[in-house]
Structure formats: structure tokens, C-alpha cells
């Protein structure tokens, strides 16, 4: 099936004005960096016991015994909804899907900007909602705005993938990264209206809104894991292919796994939720959702292992982050067998998606800004993050939790320094393909940095 349109991307680009894909992608990435730092500081304060007791009691909503779990879910919401997921799909998706499709613009540039505006506004509202003085309705309305913003982003991405590529390009010829972004968007189109409907029902029902929001977010963990893994797998597949210096092995198996995770996982979750309701999501349904995530992940890991074996691995900072992502996928798959089930997988997936996010950052930063990140500082950042992740997964509280929080806090400081240095330095002219012959996708045929949205 060919993709592409005949209405002309030039006209779309002119209509979009300053809403170019690079601009929108960078806005998402900047917001994700800010949200990640806020969420990281919140986690450090919580794990290290630095937050005032009166504040944690107020956040607990009267449930002192469940305070840690409730605050942890809010921290997770901050990291997933406003940092990792927007960066993976809105940041790297908007930035690089047009480049890999050789398109001159997104399908709907203005819609992309409106979507980012809604997500950014909801982030500000959620920050305000952290204060006990702000009513729970603010957080509820913020989440509804987030659903609408991410829905607009998803619709735009699906239209871009299907319509903005060259006329002679077939779907089977698209890079795995583009497929991953398109399938992420398709799944978001399925689940975001249902999540928004659940939030609307909470508004209409009244009662303990904070408790009902926590319950809905807990049920949303299944599709949330898939929404994090899909774009992450797209990024890491490209990183492994580049630094193994070999084409991705078993590409149709990888694509089939992504389709099962996206369309299958989204459909099962929507069916179970609409059929049984929020209060009757059976344990068997959760097991099916986990199966639709873990089994495709194992198929992807097999394809990556064969790719590494077929090539010659080149040591690099992005590949190190990719290896960390693979390790956390293995850990998460093993944790799915433990009694904690979905909660354990969710924790491992969030850290894994963060590793994929940093792999993409160090992989493409030269293409975006014209110079790569300093290798020494990048590896310090990697080491601190690995140590903090291991300790945080071992125990959220106690001495390991505090040590993990300290290491993660230091990693945030190091990454902030890397971002400032890379952002403040004037752009230079790197080779178009500065990673060498392993980088085969179309963006490596454009100048570094990429200038303009053409």
C-alpha cells in the first residue's frame, strides 16, 4: 500500500507558518526536560524523606497508611504523562518522523502546536494541583486537557505517517521507528477518548475525586506500559542497528510484535474496561494485558540478539543506554511473574523508557543542534542513572531507596549541565552521517544540524 498525498507538503508548510515539525518537537522536548527535573526532585524528596510531613499528609487525602503509594502514583503520573511519553512521541516523533519519511511538514502543523499547548497547560495545572490548597477538580481538568492534547498529537502523527511520505513509498518500506510512532499514535487514538470518558464520569459522580483519579490511573497502567514501550522500541531498534553495523534482523517479527502490542493491547483494554467497568477489571484481564506486552517484547529481544550477532558492535554512549533498556526489559519480563504483576512491570517500564529516551537524546542531539554531547559527562550520567535505577527498583524506602534517590538526583544535575552546555554552544557543522556506515535511515542523508523544515 503506497503512502503519500498529492495535495503538496509545500502548501501545508506555508499554512503552518512557524509551526514546523522541528519547532513542535523541540517544544515537547523542553517541556519533558522541565517535567523530568520536577518529577525527579519530587521523587528524591519523597524517597529521602525531605518533604514536610504536613505536606505528605495533605497529599495522602486522609489515608496516612497509603500516603507513599498515592504520592508515588502522582510522581509516576508526572514522569509518564509530562516527561517520558511526550518526549518519546511528541518530541522525537514530531522531530524525526518527517525526516525519515522525507516529508517537508507534519500533516497538520497547527494542530500539532495546539496539542502541545494543551499538554503544557495541563502540566502547569498539575503543578498547581500539588498544593493541598488547590481543589482536586484542577488536577481532573488538567488530565482531561492532557487527553485532548495527546489525542490531537496522535491524530496528527497517524495522518503524517500515512499521507506525508513519498508517493512511491510503501508501508513495508518504512523504518521501524516510523512504524513504532504510527502504532503508538493509533493506540493513543483508541485509549485516550476512553480515559477522558472515565475522567468525565468522575466529574459527574462527585465524591472522593482524588481516590477515583488514583483508581483510574491504576487501571490505565496496561495501555500506559504499551504507550511507553512502542516508541522506545522504535528508538532502540535504530540505535542497535546503527551500532551493530548490521540491518535489523527479523524486521517483520518486530513489526508484528509492535502491532500486537498496539492494536491488540489497546483493543483488549478498551473492551475489558467498557464491558466490566472500572471497579470490575478482573485479574484475568490484567494477565491478558501483560501477556500482550511481555510476549511481543520477548520477540523483539530475539530480533535484537540476532542483529547484534550478525554485526560488529561499536561502543558508544547511545548503545550503552540501549543496552540498559534491554536489561530493564528483561528485568520487567521477569517481574511480571512475581505477585506484584502489573505494578512491578510498570515500575521497570518507566525506567526502561527513560533509558530509551536518553538513548535517543545522545543519538540525535548532533542532528538537532550540530554537536554531540561530551562523552565523559554522558558516561557519568549513565553510571549514576544505572546505580540509582538499580537501588530504586530494589527498595523504594529505607537506605537503598535513599541512596537511589541521591544517585538519581545527581544524575539529574549532570544531565542538566549537559543540556545547558549543548544548548549554549553555537551550532557547528558535523558530517551528515557522523555515526558511520551503520546509520542507514534517511535522516542521516541530511545536513547536521538539520536546518529548516525541508
N, C-alpha and C positions, 0 to 999 in steps of 0.2 A: 504494500500500500504506500504510494508516494505521499510525502508531506509537502507543505509549501502552499503559497497562495499566489494569485496574480494581481491582487489589489495594490501591491507595491509597498515595501517597507519604508521607502523614502518618504512617502506621504505620511505614514504613521510617525516617523521620526520628526518630521516637521510639525505635525499636530502635537506631539508630545512636548515640544519645546525643550525645557531644561529637565524633563522627567526621563532622561536617558537611563538605560539599564545600569550603567556604572554608578550614576548618582544614587539611584534607589538601593542598589546593592551595598554601597558604602554607608548609606544611612542605616540600613539594618545592622551592618557590622559594628558601627559606632555604638548604636543602642545596645547591642549584645555585649560589648565590652563594658559599658557602664553598668548594665544589669548584672553581669557576671561579677563585677567587683562588689556591688551592693550585696548580692546574694552570698558571695564568698565571705564578706565581713560579717554578715548575719550568721553564717554557719560557724565561723571562728568564734564569735561571741557566744553562741549557744553551746558549742562543744567545750569551750574553755571556761564556761561559767562566768563570763564577763558581763552578761546582760543583767540589768537590775531586776530583783525578784518581783517587785511590784509590776514591772512591765510584762514579765513572762506570765505572771498570774492573770493579768488582764487579757493577754493573748489567749490564755487557756480557756477563756469563756466560762469560768467557774469549775471546770473539770481539771483540778490541780493534778490528779493522778495521770491524766492523759495529756498534760501540758507539752511534754517533749515531743510526743508523736504529732500533736496538732501543729506545733511550731515547725517541726521538721517538714510536714506536708506543705506549709506555706513557703518555707525556704525552697523546697523542691519545685513548687509552682513558679516561684521567681526564676529559678535556674532554667526550667524547661520552657515555660511559656514566653519568657522575655530575653533569654540568653541563647541557649543552645539551639532550640528549634528555629527561631527567627534567623539566626546566623547561618544555619545549615541550609535552610530552604530559601529564605528571603535574601540573605547576604550572598552566599556563594551561588545560589540558584539564579538570582537575577543577574549577577555579575558574569557568570561563565556559561550558562545555557545558550544565550545568543551567540557568544563567541564560538562555542562548539558546533552550533548549527550554521555558522557563517551568516547569521542574520544581522541586520542593521539596527534592530529595535525589538523591544518586547511587543507583544500583540496589542496591549492596552497600556501605554505608558502612564496616562493619568490615573487609571485605576490602580496601578502599582503604587503610585505616590499616596493616593487616598488610603490604600490598605496599610502602608507604613504609618501614616498619620494616626489611624485608629489604634494600631498596636502600641505606638509610642504614647498616645494619650492614656490608654489603659494602663501602661506601665507607671505613668505618673500617678494615676488614681490609686493603683495598688500600693504604691509607696505611701501615699497619704493614708490609705486604709490600715497601714501598720500601726498607726496611732490608735490607742484604745478610745480616744475621744471621737473618732470618726465612725459613723454608723456602718453596720455590715452591708447596707444597701450600696454603698460606694464600691466596695470590692465586687459585689454582684454585677453592678452595671459595668464595671471595668472589664470583667470576664466576658460579658456579652459583647462589648465593643471589641475585645480581642478575638472572639469567634468570628465576628463580621470582618475584621481586618485580615485574619488568616484565610477566611473564605475567599475574599477578593484576591489575595495573593495566589491562592490555589487555582482559581478560575483563570487568572491571567497566565499562570505557568502552563496549564493544560493547553490553552489556546496558543501559546508561544511554541510549545513542543510540536503540536500538530500542524500549525499553519505557517510558521515563520522560517522554516528551513528551505533549502533549495528545492525547486520543483522536481528535480530528478532523484532526490534522496528518499530512500525507502526506510520504513520504521526499523527494519532489521539491521540497517547500516548505522544507526545512531549509536554513539558511545554509551557505555553503561551508565556513566554519570548523568547523561541526559535522560535515559530511561528511569533512573532512580528518582530524579527530580520530578519527572512527569507522574510516576506512580505514587510518589509522596503526595503530590497535589491531588491526584484522583482520590486517594484515601481521605484527604482532608475535606474534599467536596462531599464525601459520604458522611463523615462523622461530625464535622463542625455544626451543621444545622441541628443534628440530634443533641449535641452538647448544649447548644444555645436554647433548644427547646426545654431541656432539663433545667437550665437556669431560669427560664421564663416561668416554669412550673413552680420553682422555689419562690419566685416573687409573688405569684398568685396565692400560694398556700400559706404564706406567712410563717409564724413560729420561729424556731431557732435557725436563723438563716446560716450562721457560721457552721453549725453542725451539719446542716443539709449540704452546704457547699463542700465541706470535707468529704461527706459521703459520695457526692457526685464525682469529685476529683479522684477518689479511691477507685470507683468503678471505671473511670476513664483511663486507668493505668494500662490496660491492654492495648488499645489503639495508640496511646501515647508512646509506648515502647516501640511499636512498629514505625510510628512517625519519626522517631529519633534514629532508628536503625537504617531505614531506607536511604536517606541522603548520606548517612555515614558510610554505608557500604559502597555507595557510588564514589565517594571521595577516596576511600582506602583502596578500592579496586584500581583506580587510576594511579595512585601512589605506588602500589605493589607492581603494577605493570611497568611503570616508568623505571623503578629502581631494581627490578629483576631483569630488565632489558630483554623481556620476552613478552609476546602478546598474551593477553588474558586467556588462560585455558578454560575449556568448558563454558564458553560465554552463554550458550543457550540454557545451560543448567543454572547459571547465576541469574539470568533474566527470568527463568521460570520460578526460581525461589523468590525473587522480588515481587513477581505478580501474585504468588500465593500469599505472601506476607501482606501485600497491599489490598488487593481486591478481596481475597479470601478472608483475611483478618478483619477488615472493615465491615464486610457483609455479615459475618458471624456476630460481631459485637453489636451492630445495629439491630439485627434480628433478635438476639437474646434480650437486649435492653427493651425493645418495643414489645416483645412477647411477654416477658416476665416482670418488667418494671424494675425500678431502681432497687427496691427492697427485696427482690426475689432473684437476683443474679446468682444462680446456683454454682456450687463448687465445680460441677462438671463443665459448665460453660467456661469458667476460668481455665480449666485444664485444656479445653479445646483451643482457647485463645493462645495459651502458652505453647501448645503443640504447633500451631500455625506460625509461631515465631521461631521456636528452637529448631525444628526440623529444617526449615529453609536456611537458617544460619549455619547449620552443620554442612549443608550442601555448598554454601558459599565458601566456607573454610576449606573444604576439599578442593574446590577450584583454585583457591589461592595457594594451597600447598603445591598443587601441580604446576602452577605458574612459577613459583619460586624454584621448584626443582628443575624446570625446563630452562631457566635462565641462570644468570650470574648476579647475585645480589650485590648492590653497591651501597655501602654505608652512607647514610645521610640523615639529617635531622627529621625530615618528613617520614622517612622509612621507620625511624625509631618510634615516632608517635603511632604510625600504623601498626607496628609490632605490639605496642601497648594496647591498641584497640583489639587486636586479635586475642591477646592474652585475656582481656576482660570479657570478650565474647565467650571464651572457654570457661572462665570462672562463672559467668552468668548462666551458661548452659548447665553447669554442674549444680549451681544453686537452685535451679528450677526443680530439682529432685528433692530438695530439703523441705521441711514442713512449712517454712515461710512462704514458699511458692512465689507468687506474683510480686510480693514486696521485695524479696531478695533480688529477683531478676530486675526489678525497676531500679534499685539502687546501683547494681552493676551496670545497667544500660546507661544510666545518666553519666556515670564516669566514663564509660566507653565512648559515648557520643562526644564528650568533651575532648577525649584523645583524638577522635576523628576531626573535630573542629580545629584543633591545633595542627594536626597533620595538613589540613587544607590551608591553614594560615601560612605555615612555613613553606608549603609547596608553591603557592600562588602569589606570595607577597611581592616577589620581584616582578611578576607580570602586572601587578596592580600599581606599584609605586616606583619601580625602576631599580631597586636594590634589595638584596636578600638580607635577612636578619643576621646579626652576628652569631657565629656558630657557638662560641664559648658560652655566651649568655643563654642561648637557646637550649644548650645541653644542661646547664644549671637549672633552667626552668623545667626541663623534662625530668631531671632527677628528683627535684623537690616534689613535683606533681606525682611521680610514681610512689615515693615514700608516703606522702600524705594520703594518697588513694588506698594504698595497702592498709595503713593503720586505720583509716576511717571505715573501711569495709570490715575490718576485724572487730571493731567495737566503736559505737558512737559515743559512749560516755567512758568515764574512767581515764586512767593515764594514757592508754593508746589513743583514745579519742582526742585528748588534749594535745598530744604530740602530733597527731594527724592534722588537727586544726592549725597548729603552729606552722607545720610544713606547708600546708595549703595556703596559709596567709603569706608566707614568704614567697611562694610561687606566684601569687597574685602580684606582689610587689615587683618581682623580677620581670614578669610579663608586662606590667605597666611601664617599666623602664624600657623594655624592648620596643613597645608600641610608640612611646614618646620619641625614642631615638630614630626609629624607622620613619615615623611621621614627620619629624622636624627636618630630617636631612633632605637636601634638594635631590630630585629625581635624576638618575643617571641613565645612560643607555647601555643596558645589558644586551647580550645576544638574544635574538628572538627565542631560541631554544637553549636556555642556559643549563638545562639538566641533561643534555646529551641525547644520544640516539634512542634511548628508551622512551622518551616523551613523544608519542605519535599522534596525539589528538590535535584538532585544528587550531586551538588557541596558541600552540607553540609555533605556528607559522605567522603570527602577527608580531609587531614590534613589542619590546619590553622597555618601558611600560606601554600598555595599550593606551593610545590617545584617541579621544573622541569615541563616539558610539558607532563608528562604522567598522 
